[in-house]
Amino acid sequence: MTQIYENDQGSSSKSRKLVMRCNLTKKFFMTIPPHALLESNCCISMYEPIFSEIVEESMGAREDQWKRILGAKANGRTCNVYIYIDKFNSPITDLQATIH
């Protein structure tokens, strides 16, 4: 099940917003907008997710990222998708339009 969030996360100078939380499949991964931050909900240590990367633009680069996701065993696990506010005018609308 996919959950969509509208709450702010973090307080860094680049504000980010948690917009989705769902199981990571290749089909879902390929629909995430470029420049979103994808983080696994599973961690190696208390503050280090098993996978955390900015989603690439090109499909070739995404295929390479998917291989890293498989290598980290993050596929099929819950992941969080964050967007940086400066990258999108209306984060929730843009993300929903891209995925649907």
Backbone torsions as a table, in degrees:
resi	resn	phi	psi	omega
1	MET	NA	135.7	178.9
2	THR	-95.7	133.8	176.4
3	GLN	-115.1	138.0	178.5
4	ILE	-111.0	131.9	-176.1
5	TYR	-115.2	153.1	175.3
6	GLU	-128.1	13.0	-178.1
7	ASN	-90.1	146.9	178.2
8	ASP	-74.3	144.8	176.9
9	GLN	-126.8	136.2	175.7
10	GLY	79.0	165.0	-179.6
11	SER	-136.3	29.1	179.7
12	SER	-75.4	172.2	-179.7
13	SER	-63.7	-30.2	173.2
14	LYS	-96.8	101.3	-177.3
15	SER	-71.3	135.9	177.2
16	ARG	-122.6	157.2	-176.3
17	LYS	-129.0	129.4	173.5
18	LEU	-77.1	116.8	-175.6
19	VAL	-112.2	-23.3	179.4
20	MET	-148.7	151.4	173.2
21	ARG	-141.8	121.4	-179.0
22	CYS	-162.2	174.9	175.2
23	ASN	-73.1	137.5	-175.5
24	LEU	-86.5	110.6	173.6
25	THR	-115.9	162.6	178.9
26	LYS	-64.4	-40.5	179.9
27	LYS	-59.5	-46.8	178.0
28	PHE	-64.5	-45.4	-178.5
29	PHE	-55.6	-41.7	-177.8
30	MET	-69.8	-13.8	178.8
31	THR	-96.3	-9.1	-179.7
32	ILE	-68.3	134.6	-179.6
33	PRO	-64.8	147.7	177.6
34	PRO	-59.9	151.5	177.7
35	HIS	77.6	0.8	173.2
36	ALA	-76.2	153.9	177.1
37	LEU	-96.8	124.2	178.2
38	LEU	-108.1	122.5	179.2
39	GLU	-130.1	134.9	173.9
40	SER	-70.7	148.8	176.0
41	ASN	-80.6	-14.7	178.6
42	CYS	-90.7	142.1	-175.2
43	CYS	-121.6	148.9	172.2
44	ILE	-75.7	-47.3	175.5
45	SER	-130.1	-175.2	-173.8
46	MET	-55.7	-36.4	-175.0
47	TYR	-120.8	15.5	-176.9
48	GLU	-125.1	105.2	178.4
49	PRO	-66.9	153.8	179.4
50	ILE	-67.5	-22.0	175.1
51	PHE	-147.7	132.2	177.5
52	SER	-155.9	109.7	-179.9
53	GLU	-149.5	155.9	170.8
54	ILE	-77.3	133.3	-177.9
55	VAL	-70.9	130.9	-178.0
56	GLU	-74.5	162.1	179.1
57	GLU	-82.9	-49.8	-172.4
58	SER	-79.5	149.8	179.9
59	MET	-66.0	-35.3	177.1
60	GLY	-61.3	-44.1	178.1
61	ALA	-67.2	-34.6	177.7
62	ARG	-67.6	-35.6	176.1
63	GLU	-61.2	-41.7	176.5
64	ASP	-64.4	-40.6	177.0
65	GLN	-62.6	-40.5	-179.8
66	TRP	-60.8	-38.2	177.1
67	LYS	-62.5	-38.3	177.3
68	ARG	-68.4	-35.8	176.3
69	ILE	-61.7	-45.8	177.5
70	LEU	-61.9	-42.0	179.4
71	GLY	-62.5	-34.4	179.0
72	ALA	-83.2	-6.0	-176.9
73	LYS	60.1	37.6	178.6
74	ALA	-92.5	-13.3	-179.9
75	ASN	-65.7	140.4	179.9
76	GLY	79.8	-4.9	-180.0
77	ARG	-100.5	163.1	178.5
78	THR	-65.5	135.9	177.1
79	CYS	-132.0	159.9	176.7
80	ASN	-114.3	137.9	176.6
81	VAL	-115.0	120.5	178.0
82	TYR	-112.8	148.8	169.6
83	ILE	-123.8	148.7	175.7
84	TYR	-87.0	129.5	-171.9
85	ILE	-56.8	-34.8	-178.2
86	ASP	-71.2	-11.5	-179.1
87	LYS	-88.5	-21.4	-175.9
88	PHE	-133.3	142.0	177.1
89	ASN	-74.1	-46.0	-179.3
90	SER	-129.6	87.7	-169.6
91	PRO	-51.9	-49.8	-175.1
92	ILE	-65.9	-46.9	-179.5
93	THR	-61.6	-47.3	-179.6
94	ASP	-60.6	-44.2	-177.7
95	LEU	-67.7	-44.5	179.5
96	GLN	-62.7	-40.4	-179.8
97	ALA	-65.4	-37.2	-179.3
98	THR	-68.9	-40.8	-174.7
99	ILE	-79.8	-33.2	-177.4
100	HIS	-89.3	NA	NA
